[in-house]
């Protein structure tokens, strides 16, 4: 049996036969790691893009809500806002953001309990809120408003994680 360096000739032939298989397997292994990293990067991008889209739409629909109550009741304006925001596709948003935003919309829905008492009021939302702050319902109104702001802070925490 011939010896080539530290390997025998049959061992060398065997290694040369399986070398292409080893190379392919290493390539697949590295490729799957890179694919995983690529998929993670894609998911992060999709998460960030989803959050930014939801916040941009919220800004637009929120501006509409703020002025809608100049012609319809504050409760109807809030209902329309939460309904339209819930109708969005949150599929690519992170679960934590979806949960936080859902809590925020629920806080808005809870405000309707107060605004239903004032169906005839018309005006820009913040002006109406100032009036509610001076009304007989100021204590429960401020509790509901605090819940809206607290849940919004949670939404903003998630929105800043992706930046």
Secondary structure, 3 states (H helix, E strand, C coil): CCEECCEEHHHHHHHHHHHHHHHHHHHHHHHHHHHHHHHHHHHHHHHHHHHHHHHHHHHHHHHHHHHHCCCCCHHHHHHHHHHHHHCCCCCCCCHHHHHHHHHHHHHHHHHHHHHHHHCCCCCCHHHHHHHHHCCCCHHHHHHHHHHHHHHHHHHHHHHHHCC
